[in-house]
Amino acid sequence: MRCAPAVIVLSFLLLSCSAGVKKQEAEEPIADQVAAAVEPAPQAGTAIEQELIGKIGTCWFRKPYSYMFGSSAPIDVGGTSFGMLLAGIGGILYYGDLNQCFAEQMDTGVTSYSDNKPFAKMSGLPIHSDRMDGSQPFGLYNPDIVVWGYTNLIPAQTDLIAGVPAQTIYSGVFSRFFRMMTESHLYLVQSGTYRQEMDAYWKMANQTGQDGIDYLQARYQGTLPDYGGSWDGTSMTPQMAIGFWLRRGLDGTNEELWTGLKKVMLRFDGQWYAGLRSTYNSNDIVW
């Protein structure tokens, strides 16, 4: 069984759904810094046994924050009904106690609700890149941990969690999240202005008193309306998903994240994913 954490591969995807920013002194766009940096050799991390993944998946569905889920067409997992997940990465990681679930399997604890050390311990890889320091306006992450995630955590459609097939759980609980992450990436690439939008976001992030979520909600208002959602402290919006890809483009993890997301979509949502080609036809899209 490799379901919940696997479908979480795109949430663990990099711990940065939050759009909050802080003051950064550097003036050079970080995308240029990333392009100029000498990348270290990729690291594989620690392989994960299937049995361990099953225990983590069962743990996640034990008691996630109930307000993260919609009420329509619920499915039963482990004796509890779950509707569609409306929350985002932070909800999966922390309000579903994924970090604590990892910690339990590593015979360790967590120091706070947002403690990321259990992920680093299990993967054997650092969470952040070597470019991360306290002056950055948001997290700069390690692409190797993304590769580790999609190498070790993506389940088969028929793998079970609490007796429920991974495909059923994807369709009933996680499909909104993954579809929104997919379309928000395609939207940016299709626009032809992905780089310009990254630079604009970076400029905003370096201005004192700016709120990242307010910026995203205003700049991309009305984008991808089929996903609904409002900034209510629980739901993830399409605007926030766009912000995720802007930050990941800026720290250089976007290509590995897209590789991992494609693997999930081709396995669990292939027909829907194929249907996007008629809408998103840019030659820059890597299908």
C-alpha positions in Angstrom: 0.0 0.0 0.0 1.4 3.3 -1.0 -1.4 5.8 -1.1 -1.8 8.7 1.2 1.8 9.8 1.4 2.2 9.1 -2.3 -0.6 11.2 -3.3 1.0 13.6 -0.9 4.1 13.6 -3.0 2.8 16.8 -4.5 2.1 18.3 -1.2 5.3 17.3 0.4 6.3 18.6 -2.9 7.7 21.3 -1.2 6.3 22.6 1.9 5.5 26.0 0.7 1.8 26.6 0.0 2.1 29.6 2.2 2.4 32.8 0.2 3.8 34.9 3.1 7.0 36.8 2.3 9.6 38.7 4.3 12.1 41.3 3.4 15.1 40.3 1.3 18.0 42.5 0.8 19.3 41.2 -2.6 18.2 43.0 -5.7 19.2 40.5 -8.4 16.2 38.3 -9.4 16.6 34.9 -7.8 15.9 33.2 -11.1 19.2 34.6 -12.4 20.9 33.4 -9.2 19.6 29.9 -9.7 20.6 29.8 -13.4 24.1 30.9 -12.5 24.6 28.6 -9.6 26.7 25.4 -9.9 24.3 22.6 -9.0 25.7 19.8 -6.7 25.5 16.2 -8.0 22.0 14.8 -7.4 21.5 12.7 -4.3 19.1 9.7 -4.3 18.2 9.7 -0.6 17.0 6.7 1.4 14.7 4.1 -0.3 11.4 3.5 1.4 9.9 0.1 2.1 6.3 -0.4 1.0 5.2 -1.5 4.4 6.4 1.7 6.0 4.5 3.8 3.4 1.3 1.9 4.3 1.7 2.8 8.0 2.1 6.4 7.2 -0.9 6.5 4.9 -3.1 4.9 7.6 -1.8 7.4 10.1 -2.7 10.4 7.9 -6.3 9.4 7.6 -6.6 8.8 11.4 -7.6 12.4 12.3 -6.9 15.1 9.7 -8.6 18.5 10.4 -12.2 18.0 9.3 -12.7 21.5 7.9 -10.2 20.8 5.1 -12.8 18.6 3.3 -16.0 19.3 1.4 -19.2 17.5 2.2 -20.3 16.2 -1.2 -19.9 12.5 -2.3 -17.8 11.4 0.7 -15.9 8.1 0.8 -15.2 6.0 3.8 -11.5 5.5 4.8 -10.8 3.8 8.0 -14.3 4.2 9.4 -14.4 8.0 8.7 -16.1 9.8 5.8 -14.0 12.2 3.7 -15.1 14.5 1.0 -12.9 16.4 -1.5 -9.8 18.0 0.0 -10.2 21.8 -0.2 -7.0 22.6 1.6 -3.5 22.7 0.1 0.0 21.7 1.0 0.1 23.1 4.5 -3.1 21.3 5.3 -1.8 18.0 4.1 1.6 18.3 5.8 0.5 19.8 9.2 -3.3 19.7 9.7 -3.2 16.1 8.6 -0.2 15.5 10.8 1.9 14.1 8.0 5.1 15.3 9.7 4.1 13.5 12.9 3.2 10.3 11.0 6.7 10.4 9.5 8.2 11.0 13.0 6.3 8.0 14.5 7.9 5.7 11.9 11.4 7.1 12.6 11.0 6.8 16.4 11.3 10.5 16.9 9.0 13.4 17.7 8.1 16.8 16.4 9.0 20.1 18.1 6.1 22.0 16.6 3.1 21.5 14.4 5.1 22.6 11.4 8.3 20.7 12.1 9.9 19.5 8.9 12.8 17.5 10.4 10.9 14.1 10.1 10.8 14.5 6.3 14.5 15.1 6.1 15.3 12.2 8.5 13.2 9.7 6.5 14.5 10.8 3.1 18.1 11.2 4.2 18.1 14.5 2.3 18.1 18.2 3.3 14.8 20.0 2.9 16.4 23.3 1.7 18.9 24.0 -1.0 22.4 25.3 -0.1 21.2 28.7 -1.3 18.7 29.0 1.6 19.5 31.4 4.5 17.6 33.7 6.8 17.6 36.6 4.3 15.4 34.8 1.7 11.7 36.0 1.5 10.5 32.4 1.2 11.9 28.9 1.3 14.4 27.7 -1.3 14.1 23.9 -1.5 16.2 21.0 -2.5 15.1 19.4 -5.9 16.6 16.1 -4.8 13.9 15.6 -2.2 11.3 16.0 -4.9 13.0 13.3 -6.9 13.1 11.1 -3.8 9.3 11.7 -3.4 8.2 10.7 -6.8 10.7 7.8 -6.9 9.5 6.3 -3.6 6.0 7.5 -2.8 3.8 7.1 -5.9 1.4 4.1 -5.5 -0.2 1.8 -8.0 -3.9 2.5 -8.7 -4.8 -0.8 -7.0 -2.7 -0.3 -3.8 -4.9 -0.2 -0.7 -5.1 2.1 2.3 -7.4 1.0 5.0 -8.9 -1.4 2.4 -9.6 1.4 -0.1 -7.9 1.5 -3.5 -5.5 4.4 -4.2 -7.5 5.3 -7.3 -10.7 5.6 -5.3 -9.0 7.9 -2.7 -7.4 10.0 -5.4 -10.7 10.5 -7.2 -12.8 11.2 -4.1 -10.4 13.1 -1.9 -7.3 14.4 -3.8 -8.3 15.1 -7.4 -9.2 18.8 -6.9 -5.8 19.5 -5.4 -3.8 17.7 -8.1 -5.9 19.0 -11.0 -5.6 22.6 -9.7 -1.8 22.2 -9.3 -1.7 20.9 -12.9 -3.7 23.6 -14.5 -2.1 26.4 -12.6 1.3 25.3 -14.0 -0.1 24.9 -17.5 -1.7 28.4 -17.2 1.6 30.0 -16.4 3.5 28.2 -19.2 0.7 28.8 -21.7 0.7 32.6 -20.9 4.2 33.0 -22.2 5.0 35.2 -19.2 6.0 32.7 -16.6 9.5 34.3 -16.2 8.0 37.9 -16.1 5.5 36.8 -13.5 8.3 35.2 -11.4 10.2 38.5 -11.5 7.1 40.5 -10.5 6.5 38.1 -7.6 10.1 38.4 -6.5 9.9 42.2 -6.6 6.8 42.1 -4.5 8.4 39.7 -2.0 11.2 42.2 -1.4 8.9 45.1 -0.6 8.2 45.8 3.1 4.6 45.3 4.2 3.5 43.2 1.3 1.2 40.3 1.8 1.8 37.4 -0.6 -1.7 36.0 -0.6 -3.3 39.4 -1.1 -1.0 40.0 -4.1 -1.8 36.6 -5.7 -5.6 36.9 -5.1 -5.6 40.4 -6.7 -3.2 39.7 -9.6 -4.9 36.5 -10.7 -8.4 37.2 -9.8 -10.8 35.2 -11.9 -8.2 32.7 -13.1 -9.2 29.0 -13.2 -12.7 29.7 -11.8 -13.8 26.1 -12.1 -11.9 25.3 -8.9 -13.7 27.8 -6.8 -12.3 28.4 -3.3 -11.9 31.6 -1.3 -9.1 32.6 1.0 -10.8 31.6 4.3 -7.8 30.3 6.2 -8.5 26.7 5.1 -9.1 26.4 1.4 -6.4 26.6 -1.2 -7.3 28.8 -4.2 -6.1 28.7 -7.8 -4.3 32.0 -7.1 -2.3 30.3 -4.3 -1.5 27.4 -6.6 -0.1 29.8 -9.1 2.0 31.3 -6.3 3.4 27.9 -5.6 4.7 27.6 -9.1 6.1 31.1 -9.1 8.1 30.3 -6.0 9.2 27.0 -7.3 10.3 28.5 -10.6 12.3 31.0 -8.6 14.1 28.4 -6.5 14.7 26.0 -9.4 12.5 23.1 -8.3 9.7 23.5 -10.8 11.0 21.1 -13.4 11.3 18.2 -11.0 8.0 19.1 -9.4 6.3 19.0 -12.8 8.0 15.6 -13.6 6.5 14.2 -10.4 3.1 15.8 -11.0 2.9 14.3 -14.5 3.6 10.9 -13.1 0.7 11.2 -10.7 -1.6 12.6 -13.3 -0.8 9.9 -16.0 -1.4 7.2 -13.4 -4.5 8.4 -11.7 -6.1 10.9 -14.0 -4.9 10.2 -17.5 -8.0 10.8 -19.5 -8.6 14.2 -17.9 -4.9 15.1 -18.2 -4.9 14.2 -21.9 -8.0 16.4 -22.5 -6.0 19.5 -21.4 -4.0 19.4 -24.7 -6.8 21.1 -26.6 -6.7 24.1 -24.2 -3.0 24.3 -23.4 -1.2 24.1 -26.7 2.0 26.1 -26.1 5.1 24.5 -27.6 6.8 25.3 -24.2 4.7 22.7 -22.4 6.4 19.4 -21.6 3.7 16.8 -21.6 
